[in-house]
Amino acid sequence: MADQAEKAFQKQETIFVGRKRVLGQKIKSNDLRFWKNIGLGFKTPMSAIEGTYVDKKCPFTGNVSIRGRLLRGIVHATKMKRTITIRRDYLHFIPKYGRYEKRHKQLFAHCSPAF
């Protein structure tokens, strides 16, 4: 099923684990994996289709929809488990001097094991 590294049993919500096996029929591993096409020009990675990980916050295999604005930034840190820190640099205009100053913001984003 999946690589169980958590204390609680990890499973995909849309897959029923306790299905009875019928004699003479083989269960394919592809039948026990849920994945979807999220659209917006993103292709579903092969690691999401053929992988064994379970992540409920993954847009390809979980129950999360992509909505709102897509943001760009530089990956600043990857120290947390399945979470990355993104740094966004921008310019802020100061009207008194008629010049710009550099500023930045840090965002936290979920990083799926598919990437």
Secondary structure, 3 states (H helix, E strand, C coil): CCCCCCCCCCCCCCCCCCCCCCCCCCCCHHHHCCCCCCCCCCCCCHHHHHCCCCCCCCCCCCCCCCCCCCCCCEEEEEEECCEEEEEEEEEEEECCCCEEEEEEEEEEEECCCCC
